[in-house]
Amino acid sequence: MSATDRYLHRATRGLWGQQKRDAVTELRGAIEDKIHRHRLCGLSEIEAERAALRDLGSPAAIARELGVVHTGPQVMRVTLLLGVAGLLGMRAAAQLPTVQAVPVPVEVNCIFDDAKLARFSPADQTMVLERIAKAGGRAAYEAACRARVDDGSMNDLVSLPDVLAALQSAGVETRTLPGLDSWVQFRLPGDQWQSVDLTGATVPVPAAAGPFVFAAGLVNLLRGSFVGTLKLTGIVNPILHLGPARMQLGTAARPVRATNVVSLAVADEFEHQLARVSGSGEVPTVHSSADDGPHASRTRLAVPGPDGTLYALVGTEDRQFGLAVRAAQRGTVELPCDCGTVAFGQTGDLKMLLDWNRQGRTGLLVYAVNATDLHDVKLTPVPAAQVTREEP
């Protein structure tokens, strides 16, 4: 018996015959509508069902309401039935606050002049210069970057005013310092004021109201400063749980991927694990690769977890580490490169991957990622035997 069937059985207890069948039909329709809406927000089928049943409330309370509806006088039954139906309709139609998202402006993301490169670390400067040379020059490299930004697939920036409005709608007090819109203070009901400095994650967006912040930067900064619930559920347009507030990141027109939102948090946790096994204290630079897929031409890996499971793909090549977070779809995840002609070893042991890195060998380690609680991101190595390579 499914969770929905168990809920319906409890919610219609005490009704019989046609009355029970009518009530089950009405309730099932409300639940299915709510599941559909949660699926549009990026939740998996199981997560959406749980959220729908939670939204409708206690089945025992509904059973009491339906009992009154079907046993009272006719006028009272009609009035109460309209009330119960209206309550279910309002619950089913309830929408989460939406946080608008946009791509990083081309002038910010896709210009690599000397002034910009000077702000990079030496390792990142070397990496970018190598990529520019490989692309055939700076103009070609910047053109390829513009094409990625303009296609609308990388909506990495979220509206800070929308985030604050979602917090306020949940009873969280918010304020910013005069002249410093990116320094945010907030107070949960009955708690003390907290603050987070988003200056480093804030990007000006021409012709847009209010500052925008990198979603990944927002989450990672909150991990280090926010005391309270900090969760993320769903894959496309995920739901961010921030204290008592819930908000949908992204829209159908400008979707956000959870894989990109958690990328910095996952990279931080991987670097901590890398430091623990390194021994020498020298930790190689880790470069993150954004999720701009899917790409039909890329190699995929068959993975053991259900669809929607997050995986971190950690590769080593030329003594550098690359990390990409991807979500399982139809039992596979996509590698962040056209790797059809690239030979690489696979391991489930980080120390072995580190040894390969020091030897200049190309290798891959896959982690299962649990990023539901963003304060406690967990990475679990997947045995190499459970990950098989599938060519396009």
Secondary structure, DSSP 8 states (H G I E B T S, - for coil): --HHHHHHHHHTTT--HHHHHHHHHHHHHHHHHHHHHHHHTT--HHHHHHHHHHHH--HHHHHHHHHHHHHS-HHHHHHHHHHHHHHHHHHHH----EE-EE---HHHHS---HHHHTTS-HHHHHHHHHHHHHHTSHHHHHHHHHHHHHTT----EEEHHHHHHHHHHTT-EEEEETTEEEEEEEE-TTS-EEEEE-GGGEE--TT-SS-EEEHHHHHHHHHHH--S-EEEE-SBS-EEEETTEEEEEB-SSSB-BHHHHTHHHHHHHHHHHHHHHHSSS----EEEE------TTS-EEE-SS-TT-EEEEEEEETTEEEEEEEE-BTTEEE-SS--TT---EEES-HHHHHHHHHHT--EEEEEEEE-SBTTS-EEEE--GGG-EEE--
